[in-house]
Amino acid sequence: MEDTTANVIAIATVINLIVLIIVSRIIFRLTEPFFLILGASIAAIFAVIGFYFIRRNNHTRRRKLETIIASEGKELRIEYSFLRKVAGLPTKFRFKELEQATENWKYLIGKGASGSVFKGVLIDGTEVAVKRIQHGEERGEKEFRSEIAAIASVQHVNLVRLIGYCIQNNNLHFLVYDFIPNGGLSNWIFTSSSSVINNNFTGCLSWKQRLNVAIDVAKALAYLHHDCRSKVLHLDVKPENILLDTNYNAIVSDFGISKLMKRDDSRILTSMRGTRGYIAPEWLLGSGISEKSDVFSYGIVLLELIGGRRSVKAINVDGDGARRKYRYEYFPQIVTEKLKSGTIMEVVDQRMLDLEQTGQIDEDEVKKLVHVALWCIQHKPRRRPSMVEVVKWLEGRTTVEEPPETTMMVVDLLSIAKGEDGGWHNRNKKRKPGVVARVASQINGCLPLVGNNVSTSRSKSFTYSMSIISPR
Ligand SMILES: Nc1ncnc2c1ncn2[C@@H]1O[C@H](COP(=O)(O)OP(=O)(O)OP(=O)(O)O)[C@@H](O)[C@H]1O
């Protein structure tokens, strides 16, 4: 377009000049003014031609540059998206893409404190689990941020991969994960679980599968605690957050309340969250947490893997409705007693024993796992092993010694949602360490593990019940 304009101007100027010369020749008959006008006209012609060439030259150079920049930009974009994929960096999805992937939120696969999880398929065929986080629910914005911060920087075969995220508006966020086909471990070790919604994947894991799960989870935690730039504390290790893939390999998920900790720090102070039954005593007492708090939760999960039951079981002993009274059974205490009396096989999941046809589970193997678990749930964090040590014990690379007896502390809210399996379930996760500390200081000596009145509703006021079992 600019070229054509410049050509027209040049031609028009030349025609003008010719006309001017002819007119001047007739009027001025080759007088002095004629030559002056001629000179000026020739200068004008050169100016126009020069201007034309300079413009043309600039224009060509600009176009060349634009082509180079465009191709380099494209290359950079390709390289960037490749690097994101290789580095496992999460992609930002549009809400519409997620609506299409989940067929308008058709398949609900799980529900937690912070939102619901739906199954979906991305355009490229990748199966995903989309977690919808509605702010205003128990967790929310904070969970969304900490989950992205923690998981975006870690990559391990036993950790769930965050594929992407989506921010629809201020109070509706989404996290997109790899879909893990066999769902939560809780569905495979407990007889029934309230967490099962549209999920048919339940059953009973064999001893070998349970041992593999224990090793996988230990490896994932060892990686988070020792191999990342900052220590990553998961802080919500429990069977619901351990997913199983098609081959029953364990994948640790849900980084909603995880925390990053500097390598040099030995502990951090943070408000108490987590799930009842799995929370380490130091958190309940407000004395600061560390990677050893994950080790404690892991120890509880290990015992639950062996026994196929929750660590705390509320058994209705008297009354009904709001007046119901419960007796609590604390599985770690039962295990300790059975170990002492030489009857450890009595704590092993009966379903699994039936499956394996008694005799196929080696008692020494059971003892080894129990020892590891009891080391992990030592009351004093410094007595607990590192997850690296746990991996070595489980893989048989080093021998695990018999653990010392330990104080066991059971602290929880009075408002308990009792599940079908008699276990405590995932409600009222926020607690106040200050309150716990006060309750703890009132306890003088040891309390027997006894029942309380239990309300099944969600309580807004935080009341604590605490029992301490000390070694005899
Ligand atoms: N990537 C996944 N693949 C398959 N199922 C999943 C996946 N992520 C979660 N689920 C299912 O959804 C359930 C709830 O998910 P999740 O625990 O992450 O939600 P949540 O709100 O963080 O729960 P909570 O905070 O109470 O632990 C899980 O127990 C599991 O059954």
The ligand as an ORCA input file, in Angstrom:
! r2SCAN-3c Opt
* xyz 0 1
  N      -6.382    -37.511     41.438
  C      -7.403    -38.239     41.853
  N      -7.770    -39.349     41.195
  C      -8.799    -40.104     41.625
  N      -9.545    -39.824     42.713
  C      -9.241    -38.722     43.405
  C      -8.159    -37.871     43.024
  N      -8.076    -36.871     43.919
  C      -9.038    -37.078     44.805
  N      -9.754    -38.175     44.516
  C     -10.896    -38.715     45.265
  O     -11.611    -37.648     45.854
  C     -11.635    -37.770     47.280
  C     -11.575    -36.397     47.940
  O     -10.455    -35.707     47.474
  P      -9.571    -34.798     48.426
  O      -9.280    -35.601     49.631
  O      -8.387    -34.309     47.692
  O     -10.498    -33.612     48.781
  P     -10.257    -32.687     50.005
  O     -11.318    -31.686     50.016
  O      -8.853    -32.208     49.989
  O     -10.410    -33.708     51.201
  P      -9.871    -33.505     52.626
  O      -9.291    -32.174     52.725
  O     -11.074    -33.683     53.463
  O      -8.837    -34.564     52.825
  C     -10.454    -38.690     47.608
  O     -10.658    -39.406     48.792
  C     -10.406    -39.604     46.391
  O     -11.300    -40.676     46.542
*
